[in-house]
Amino acid sequence: MSSIDTRPAGVTGDRARPRTAARPGRPGLLARARGGLPTLVFLAPMIIVFGVFSWLPIGRAVVMSFQRTNLVSDPVWVGLANFQQVFADPQLLTAVQNTAYFAVLALLFGYPIPLVAAILMSEVRKMRGLFSALAYLPVVVPPVVAVLLWKLFYDAGEDGVFNTILGWVGIGPVAWLQDADIVMPSLVLEATWAAAGGTVIIYLAALTGVDPSLYEAAEIDGAGVWHKLWHITLPQLRGILLITFILQIIGTAQVFLEPFLFTDGGPANKTLTLLLLIYRYAFTNSLGGDYGAAAALSLLLALVLTAFSVLYFRLTRSWSSS
């Protein structure tokens, strides 16, 4: 007698077993390490160079800030004595005030000028490349050469370049670098000329990313130049403006070349900045200065700039992301 098989089609055993897809095994730690080994080998030279020439000096400076050393005799551990010496130095307040004054002037003149120049050049239809090259040309000039060149321009005699130009309109010779009232603006003028070109190129590149349809829609609505600038251009450049602002603050807080080569901190310490004071700590004599105090002031400046950067980015996080 034949029997009828009532099992579902495709079931060959006594019980239908559910089939599950095989899960690939998770790679073990050794496999993951082998997978990242080529990347690590590729990055190893850069990591070593960066560590030796960047992090190692930073660590050495932190250690030196707690030592009394001139790099000639054996260092002596003094704890916080170097920081106490720095705070007790009457020139510290002068250096802080001068550095802050330089930073304020640089922000008032050096921050908006590249932006305005970039916007004007972006509106030029012809010879834009030539104007961009001319704007960037001062950046190509070596900084020391630029300062020495401007030192000739600032010659206090009647034959100085700027004084000659002023003489054409009947203005007497000006002691650009000897007058305590105008020496700092004179330094800021040269620093702005030397560094503005790089920022102009950054702004020009950012302006190319602005959607032209936004300007077209604004023109259809009858918006003028200032309306388009305030409501379209500047909001589209928020991120770049934030970055250049913080970079300029950090750069101006570390100004050294101009005060050192133009006036060496004079007249009457009117251009003594923090980095110039650090330089004086470290190189006061031929046998080596007080490198411990120089490292201590450098560490304090780094901590202040780091705290300012963190605070600034926290306060502007919502504005930069909107």
ABEGO torsion letter per residue (X at the ends): XBBBBABBBGBABABBBBBBBBBBBBBBAAAAAAAAAAAAAAAAAAAAAAAAAAAAAAAAAAAAAABBBAGABBBBBAEAAAAAAAAABAAAAAAAAAAAAAAAAAAAAAAAAAAAAAAAAAABABGAAAAAAAAAAAAABBAAAAAAAAAAAABABAABAAAAAAAAAGBBBBBAAABAAAAAAAAAAAAAAAAAAAAAAAAAAAAAABBAAAAAAAAAAGBBAAAAAAAAAAAAAAAAAAAAAAAAAAAAAABAAAAAAAAGGOBGGAABBAAAAAAAAABABAAEBBAAAAAAAAAAAAAAAAAAAAAAAAAAAAAAAX
